[in-house]
Amino acid sequence: MKEQISSPKLAKPNGHFSQATAIEAQGKLVFISGMTARTADGSVAGIGNVEVQTRQVCENLKAAVEAAGGSLDDIVRVDVYVRNIEHFPTIHKVRAEYFKAPVPASTMVEVAKMVNAEYLIEISAIAVLPNG
């Protein structure tokens, strides 16, 4: 069972993420590569729209973890790369639709470029699937 960790010695998270996430070291680890707003046919969803792109990225994360036999609830960590950090509130609004408490630990950084100039966001993840 995933557990959200918080400390009174740390500031409350200002987005939809945990200060830390703990889980028993049992089960299958799944490392999900950086997902972008590419749809199954290879096109880019929501060009110029970070909300649409974030939703597509979350759908892609969901598809990847489900293909491994898990669900979004099994994701314990995400790393988020954005082209504009000012999109933070919009990104977290969408993430809140996909990730229920206890939410994953997270890092978000702004980057100058991505592989495709149309990408506004990319998220990689780590999931721990329970045995059985």
GUTORLUM-730903 format. One record per residue (C-alpha): residue number from 1; residue in one letter; chain; x, y, z. Coordinates in steps of 0.02 Angstrom, whole numbers, always signed. Layout:
pt nr: NUM	rest: A	kette: A	x: X	y: Y	z: Z
...
This chain:
pt nr: 1	rest: M	kette: A	x: +0	y: +0	z: +0
pt nr: 2	rest: K	kette: A	x: +66	y: +170	z: -51
pt nr: 3	rest: E	kette: A	x: +84	y: +297	z: +90
pt nr: 4	rest: Q	kette: A	x: +96	y: +485	z: +77
pt nr: 5	rest: I	kette: A	x: +234	y: +553	z: +189
pt nr: 6	rest: S	kette: A	x: +233	y: +729	z: +258
pt nr: 7	rest: S	kette: A	x: +335	y: +820	z: +388
pt nr: 8	rest: P	kette: A	x: +291	y: +974	z: +489
pt nr: 9	rest: K	kette: A	x: +471	y: +1028	z: +455
pt nr: 10	rest: L	kette: A	x: +431	y: +1048	z: +269
pt nr: 11	rest: A	kette: A	x: +317	y: +1171	z: +180
pt nr: 12	rest: K	kette: A	x: +151	y: +1100	z: +120
pt nr: 13	rest: P	kette: A	x: +162	y: +1054	z: -66
pt nr: 14	rest: N	kette: A	x: +98	y: +1194	z: -178
pt nr: 15	rest: G	kette: A	x: +33	y: +1074	z: -309
pt nr: 16	rest: H	kette: A	x: -42	y: +901	z: -329
pt nr: 17	rest: F	kette: A	x: +103	y: +797	z: -262
pt nr: 18	rest: S	kette: A	x: +172	y: +721	z: -102
pt nr: 19	rest: Q	kette: A	x: +327	y: +777	z: -7
pt nr: 20	rest: A	kette: A	x: +374	y: +593	z: -13
pt nr: 21	rest: T	kette: A	x: +290	y: +428	z: -51
pt nr: 22	rest: A	kette: A	x: +330	y: +265	z: +37
pt nr: 23	rest: I	kette: A	x: +288	y: +88	z: -15
pt nr: 24	rest: E	kette: A	x: +344	y: -83	z: +43
pt nr: 25	rest: A	kette: A	x: +484	y: -143	z: -71
pt nr: 26	rest: Q	kette: A	x: +382	y: -287	z: -141
pt nr: 27	rest: G	kette: A	x: +306	y: -312	z: -312
pt nr: 28	rest: K	kette: A	x: +358	y: -265	z: -486
pt nr: 29	rest: L	kette: A	x: +445	y: -99	z: -521
pt nr: 30	rest: V	kette: A	x: +389	y: -16	z: -682
pt nr: 31	rest: F	kette: A	x: +492	y: +126	z: -754
pt nr: 32	rest: I	kette: A	x: +389	y: +225	z: -879
pt nr: 33	rest: S	kette: A	x: +485	y: +326	z: -1006
pt nr: 34	rest: G	kette: A	x: +444	y: +508	z: -1034
pt nr: 35	rest: M	kette: A	x: +270	y: +520	z: -1105
pt nr: 36	rest: T	kette: A	x: +223	y: +665	z: -1217
pt nr: 37	rest: A	kette: A	x: +61	y: +719	z: -1298
pt nr: 38	rest: R	kette: A	x: +81	y: +597	z: -1443
pt nr: 39	rest: T	kette: A	x: -75	y: +499	z: -1481
pt nr: 40	rest: A	kette: A	x: -76	y: +316	z: -1534
pt nr: 41	rest: D	kette: A	x: -66	y: +368	z: -1717
pt nr: 42	rest: G	kette: A	x: +90	y: +473	z: -1683
pt nr: 43	rest: S	kette: A	x: +8	y: +644	z: -1700
pt nr: 44	rest: V	kette: A	x: +28	y: +776	z: -1565
pt nr: 45	rest: A	kette: A	x: -130	y: +817	z: -1467
pt nr: 46	rest: G	kette: A	x: -169	y: +994	z: -1413
pt nr: 47	rest: I	kette: A	x: -34	y: +1090	z: -1505
pt nr: 48	rest: G	kette: A	x: -12	y: +1252	z: -1408
pt nr: 49	rest: N	kette: A	x: -131	y: +1196	z: -1268
pt nr: 50	rest: V	kette: A	x: -46	y: +1135	z: -1109
pt nr: 51	rest: E	kette: A	x: -209	y: +1075	z: -1031
pt nr: 52	rest: V	kette: A	x: -249	y: +961	z: -1178
pt nr: 53	rest: Q	kette: A	x: -69	y: +902	z: -1188
pt nr: 54	rest: T	kette: A	x: -63	y: +863	z: -1001
pt nr: 55	rest: R	kette: A	x: -222	y: +762	z: -1015
pt nr: 56	rest: Q	kette: A	x: -148	y: +663	z: -1162
pt nr: 57	rest: V	kette: A	x: +13	y: +634	z: -1064
pt nr: 58	rest: C	kette: A	x: -88	y: +568	z: -916
pt nr: 59	rest: E	kette: A	x: -187	y: +454	z: -1032
pt nr: 60	rest: N	kette: A	x: -21	y: +391	z: -1102
pt nr: 61	rest: L	kette: A	x: +46	y: +358	z: -927
pt nr: 62	rest: K	kette: A	x: -115	y: +266	z: -888
pt nr: 63	rest: A	kette: A	x: -99	y: +158	z: -1044
pt nr: 64	rest: A	kette: A	x: +82	y: +116	z: -1004
pt nr: 65	rest: V	kette: A	x: +52	y: +67	z: -823
pt nr: 66	rest: E	kette: A	x: -104	y: -32	z: -872
pt nr: 67	rest: A	kette: A	x: -3	y: -126	z: -1004
pt nr: 68	rest: A	kette: A	x: +114	y: -179	z: -862
pt nr: 69	rest: G	kette: A	x: -36	y: -242	z: -761
pt nr: 70	rest: G	kette: A	x: -60	y: -93	z: -646
pt nr: 71	rest: S	kette: A	x: -156	y: +70	z: -629
pt nr: 72	rest: L	kette: A	x: -119	y: +253	z: -599
pt nr: 73	rest: D	kette: A	x: -139	y: +216	z: -413
pt nr: 74	rest: D	kette: A	x: +23	y: +114	z: -425
pt nr: 75	rest: I	kette: A	x: +127	y: +263	z: -482
pt nr: 76	rest: V	kette: A	x: +237	y: +324	z: -338
pt nr: 77	rest: R	kette: A	x: +344	y: +455	z: -427
pt nr: 78	rest: V	kette: A	x: +333	y: +569	z: -577
pt nr: 79	rest: D	kette: A	x: +461	y: +684	z: -656
pt nr: 80	rest: V	kette: A	x: +383	y: +826	z: -756
pt nr: 81	rest: Y	kette: A	x: +472	y: +929	z: -889
pt nr: 82	rest: V	kette: A	x: +383	y: +1084	z: -952
pt nr: 83	rest: R	kette: A	x: +422	y: +1218	z: -1079
pt nr: 84	rest: N	kette: A	x: +341	y: +1353	z: -970
pt nr: 85	rest: I	kette: A	x: +338	y: +1339	z: -781
pt nr: 86	rest: E	kette: A	x: +197	y: +1467	z: -779
pt nr: 87	rest: H	kette: A	x: +84	y: +1322	z: -832
pt nr: 88	rest: F	kette: A	x: +107	y: +1244	z: -658
pt nr: 89	rest: P	kette: A	x: -73	y: +1277	z: -598
pt nr: 90	rest: T	kette: A	x: -152	y: +1208	z: -757
pt nr: 91	rest: I	kette: A	x: -43	y: +1053	z: -755
pt nr: 92	rest: H	kette: A	x: -84	y: +1016	z: -573
pt nr: 93	rest: K	kette: A	x: -270	y: +1044	z: -604
pt nr: 94	rest: V	kette: A	x: -265	y: +906	z: -737
pt nr: 95	rest: R	kette: A	x: -153	y: +793	z: -631
pt nr: 96	rest: A	kette: A	x: -283	y: +803	z: -492
pt nr: 97	rest: E	kette: A	x: -408	y: +723	z: -611
pt nr: 98	rest: Y	kette: A	x: -294	y: +572	z: -634
pt nr: 99	rest: F	kette: A	x: -199	y: +546	z: -471
pt nr: 100	rest: K	kette: A	x: -296	y: +509	z: -311
pt nr: 101	rest: A	kette: A	x: -223	y: +520	z: -136
pt nr: 102	rest: P	kette: A	x: -97	y: +467	z: -88
pt nr: 103	rest: V	kette: A	x: -24	y: +559	z: -237
pt nr: 104	rest: P	kette: A	x: +149	y: +524	z: -310
pt nr: 105	rest: A	kette: A	x: +306	y: +615	z: -259
pt nr: 106	rest: S	kette: A	x: +353	y: +735	z: -398
pt nr: 107	rest: T	kette: A	x: +481	y: +850	z: -474
pt nr: 108	rest: M	kette: A	x: +439	y: +982	z: -605
pt nr: 109	rest: V	kette: A	x: +568	y: +1080	z: -702
pt nr: 110	rest: E	kette: A	x: +563	y: +1201	z: -848
pt nr: 111	rest: V	kette: A	x: +668	y: +1151	z: -997
pt nr: 112	rest: A	kette: A	x: +724	y: +1254	z: -1147
pt nr: 113	rest: K	kette: A	x: +689	y: +1124	z: -1281
pt nr: 114	rest: M	kette: A	x: +609	y: +954	z: -1307
pt nr: 115	rest: V	kette: A	x: +630	y: +826	z: -1445
pt nr: 116	rest: N	kette: A	x: +482	y: +902	z: -1538
pt nr: 117	rest: A	kette: A	x: +453	y: +1090	z: -1533
pt nr: 118	rest: E	kette: A	x: +264	y: +1058	z: -1518
pt nr: 119	rest: Y	kette: A	x: +283	y: +969	z: -1349
pt nr: 120	rest: L	kette: A	x: +239	y: +1077	z: -1199
pt nr: 121	rest: I	kette: A	x: +255	y: +940	z: -1067
pt nr: 122	rest: E	kette: A	x: +335	y: +770	z: -1039
pt nr: 123	rest: I	kette: A	x: +312	y: +657	z: -887
pt nr: 124	rest: S	kette: A	x: +409	y: +501	z: -838
pt nr: 125	rest: A	kette: A	x: +351	y: +390	z: -695
pt nr: 126	rest: I	kette: A	x: +394	y: +248	z: -578
pt nr: 127	rest: A	kette: A	x: +259	y: +126	z: -524
pt nr: 128	rest: V	kette: A	x: +263	y: -17	z: -399
pt nr: 129	rest: L	kette: A	x: +139	y: -155	z: -443
pt nr: 130	rest: P	kette: A	x: +85	y: -269	z: -302
pt nr: 131	rest: N	kette: A	x: +130	y: -453	z: -311
pt nr: 132	rest: G	kette: A	x: -6	y: -564	z: -380
